[in-house]
Amino acid sequence: MNFNKIISELKRRNVFKAAIAYLAVSWVIIQIASIVLPTFSAPAYIQKALIYVLIIGFIFWIGFSWLYDLTPDGLKKTKKTGDNEEIVKITSQRLNKVIIGSLLVVIAILIVNQFYIQDVIENNSTNDSKEMVTRKYANSIAVMAFKDMSPNQDQEYFSDGISESIISLLTKIPELKVISSASSFNYKNKHVSIAQIADDLDVKYILDGNVKKSDSLLRITIKLIDTRDGSQIWDHIFNHNASEIFQIQDEIANSVAQHLELTLSTGKLNSASTDFESYRLFLESSYLYHIDTPESMIEADAILRKSIIKDSTYAPALILLGRIVDRRSRNFNQLPIEEGQKFVINTLEKAIKLDPNNAEAHAFLASKEALRRNFEKAQSLISKAQVLEPSNPTVIGLGAVVNFYLGNIQESIRLDHEVLAIDPLNSRNYFNIGLNYYFIHDYDNALEYLKKYDYLKPEAAIHHYITSVLLTLKGDHEAALIEAEKEPSEWANLCARSNAYYGMGEQKLSDSLLNVLINKYGIRSANSIAASHAWRNEKDEAFVWLNRALKENKVVLHESIYYPYFISLYDDPRWAEFLKNMNLPKGHFILSTLD
């Protein structure tokens, strides 16, 4: 077989150009579909089906382009080599036009999409939250993800970790707004101008740099930029032994504070320190934790425990271990939840003993105590964290969580907006705000923020379920069903579809789905099953499932009591009895339903 001859014939018959033209046009079709289909609330499977059709069509198109030419007189079968070469040239020219035209459309879509995304980002924070943050902070900075310039380009976890550590140090300065890494790291490996980043994140200064690690030697290059005019107000190159990493991080953070003329209440910013190998393992574990997959979480756990074996007195490692075990037990079902949560609390208590002024440890433990209904202890812990580091986005965010559990829902919303201003590119913030509006029955605001979250993370679970509930409450049951069908979590999908069908008057379909939910998930979804019965005005069944959830001490009850479907239970004496058994703190928002 003469491959050169085959390739030559493929070129002559314009098969390669036809393939490129098909792929370009297909990409345009998929992009247009991804914009148009969500507008009409089309189920996700329609776009998947379209992609499958285009893939199958590609095979037929290749065969078609081998057999036929596009001529001025219509389609004609391609003749053997040497025959009618003029027609082949005409076909080639027409395919060139298709390819160029498609590429122009591709460029146009990319430009429009970029501006649209930017518009979404710029409008994510309300004007009130932006003004609030402007009043609170005298200055603002974004620390970018430092570039890994190591010989083998295998130290990204290390360079990211240094950036994270500098962010942690700078958040200790109350008058400085420090953008969270969840937002500033969003620009990693992207060619975006300083002016654009400053506009996106609403900051006056940017700290950027690169890290080159080779064996025990460390070279860190730093530059501090004033975003208002693009001027470089400070730069420095650090050449040190890797074991001096903590001194370097401290010097960078203190130099930034000095150049921004910020007052340090403690005199100087200082890192908690450990030996270099323990720290390296800690940074590697942290990097894997932020990947946030079941596999990466297991690996992060194993690596971090090696670090802790080497040095069990390094408080940041214990806090990270608490976060990892929390995710593994609550979100990934890799560990028994009760056992996991006890471990988290014990680990955080150890961290606080080692470092009594660690704000994040206090805030994290506060959220766990609130979940256990130890409300006074939770309030004490979060108050101390807020005094220690009032500008720390983690502390502010966990403050929103604690206030939610305490029933201070408006304060929770205010804190969520503050976090959004510090962390504007983190999709989770929109979900949290939308969820809070959902819980206080502000359906329009809830839908607005959940829509923004869906735009940034359409594949995520639960928000389609909540959106479906909101649409049923607004009476748009057909749209609610479409939204329910997009929900990837099976229990939430079953629940949302059952509720939507009930609203549409499809009682049998609704009953069937609810029975599947009960038989398959039972007590695990007791709170949602109770809500579905309340939606149907089946009060006896609703209270049976609510009390089952209470008996099992389901932690999600703290959220469930806010569910709008339970409005139908507010005038029932059993609702007051149920809330009494919840032992909620005085002044809790939901207690107002008893008035």
Secondary structure, DSSP 4 states (H G I P E B T S, - for coil): --HHHHHHHHHHTTHHHHHHHHHHHHHHHHHHHHHHHHHTT--HHHHHHHHHHHHHHHHHHHHHHHHEEEETTEEEEPPPTTS-HHHHHHHHHHHHHHHHHHHHHHHHHHHHHHHHHHHHHHTTS-HHHHHHHHHH-SEEEEEPPPEE--TTS--HHHHHHHHHHHHHHHTT-TTEEE--HHHHGGGTT----HHHHHHHHT-SEEEEEEEEEETTEEEEEEEEEETTTTEEEEEEEEEEEGGGHHHHHHHHHHHHHHHTT---TTSS-------HHHHHHHHHHHHHHHH--HHHHHHHHHHHHHHHHH-TT-HHHHHHHHHHHHHHHHTS--S-HHHHHHHHHHHHHHHHHH-TT-HHHHHHHHHHHHHTT-HHHHHHHHHHHHHH-TT-HHHHHHHHHHHHHHT-HHHHHHHHHHHHHHSTT-HHHHHHHHHHHHHTT-HHHHHHHHHHHHHH-TT-SSHHHHHHHHHHHTT-HHHHHHHHHH--SHHHHHHHHHHHHHHTT-HHHHHHHHHHHHHHHGGGGHHHHHHHHHHTT-HHHHHHHHHHHHHTT-TTHHHHTT-GGGGGGTTSHHHHHHHHHTTPPTT-GGGGGG-
